[in-house]
Amino acid sequence: MVTATTNPALRAIAAGLLVASSALAIRTAEAATLEANAKISDVTLYPDAAIIKRQVMLDLPAGESEIQLADLPPSLDPASLRVEGSAGEKVTIGNVEFRLRANVSETDRTETQRKVKALRGERDRITDKIDSAENRKAMIQRLAQGGETKENKLDLDQWEKAVEIVGRGLQAVNDELRGLKLEIERIDAEIAVLEPPQIAGRPPATRDAKRIATIAVETAGSTKLNLAISYRINNAGWRPIYDARLDTRGANPSLEITRRAMIRQNSGEDWNEAKMALSTLSVTRGTAAPELRGERLAFYERPVPRAVPMAGAPAPMAAAEAMRDQMEMMSKQRVAATPPPERRAEEQSAEIDASAYQTEFQVPGKITIPSGGAEKSVRLGAEKPEPKIVIRTAPVLDPTAYLEASFDLAGEVPLLAGEVLLSRDGAYIGRGRLPLVAPGDNARLGFGSDDRVKVSRVAANRKARDPGFLGSTKTDKFEFRTVVKNLHAFPVNLVIEDRIPVSEDQAITVERLPELTKPDLDAPDDRRGVIAWTPALKPQEEKTYVTAYRMRWPSSREIRVSPIPR
């Protein structure tokens, strides 16, 4: 402690000590907290999450310091934060603390509260005026309903004057009430702007907030620190989408499948000029197989079945009719003249890093994705498999022939399940769905209807025989004829599917009749009850296929037909 003294030398020394101690205190306070602006450098995006990496360079003084990161998103998972660094001196990274801070400053919040309070006071005053006007209106109406009495009889002129006075009074009060109610609506609208509704699932205190992280560090000497921070957020991801273009106009059909990624993020932070990698690994999916428990077997008490009439062949699907109409409309709109040849613009493709358990696509260059949930499309690459073209039809559901391209996936990168946009010979066909296709698997894509392959299916014969006087069995015979014709100038390969019911009860028998055209495939793709013929039709060739079977069951029971589960 420095005390007052009359000696000039002592006063000079004391003043110097005070200045030095003040400067030391200022330097210590400045070194205690270091504000850091960590820029997003890398983003690894998963289908259901994202890993964010930030880089920061700062000058670190000797001793203990706190590095404060004030612009982290509120959706950050605190348990996922990882901090790494490198420096010329030894640096020890200590604990990390988190807290939330609203974006709105205290001054702005106080001003907003003052405005809302003034508006609510004005609203209360107008409400009082409305109550007063309503009371005057009620009084006028009571006077008007009172009428004349024996003591107060009114002549005609007096009645007219009374009616005029009451009318003017009511008109004035109603005009006043309308104006006051408009003022109430205006005030409510201004309050709604100043106090927006609460976001679902988030309390008002955290709305538009930022998460602040404070990192404790210690170093023996001043040095330059290169700090890397990474963390996980869940409200971000990507989904695969494909462009499938089939061209049948050449000597051999060609197929090109373009991989794309639809990227979205609503983390509360913008990703500006960041390197991005897309991973096929799902982060939020379970990490281990579920525990399997045994089953016990007991008799099942079958409920009494209700009589269900057998369903006939349903009408053609509306979706198929809509697709045919769309194809006709698009074919009319296509321009007949061929444009002059131009060089096709090339899109950038991602670099692929495939491992045994996941695949990463390195998006070229740097990408900017603002927060907000809007999706952005990124091209990942393209495949050109060799397609096999067939015409597939299932006339029991839809008597339309559909062009189908199948292919074997080569390479090491699977096709994830996703939406596919289909084009045939330069015309947009529609949207489909591509299942997960692993390397080496076979996949099929439908490319719309083929109007030059005609298909029809009719019921040729049905005989139902009731049991006789002593009989105990009912019989029902079905026969359907499917006719296909190729109107193309070249041969086509077809797959024609039909079905025969399958019995899972020994009391019900299903017998295939000799009239049945022998199928080329029975239960294709393990679909029980389905048969298929695979002819190759020459130009203008027509063929007929017969589906015939007989069912028998006890006459005391009723049967029903239901789809077999996949």
Summary of the structure (lengths in Angstrom):
residues: 566
radius of gyration: 40.3
end to end distance: 88.9
largest distance: 140.5
contacts: 1418
relative contact order: 0.11
helix: 23%
strand: 40%
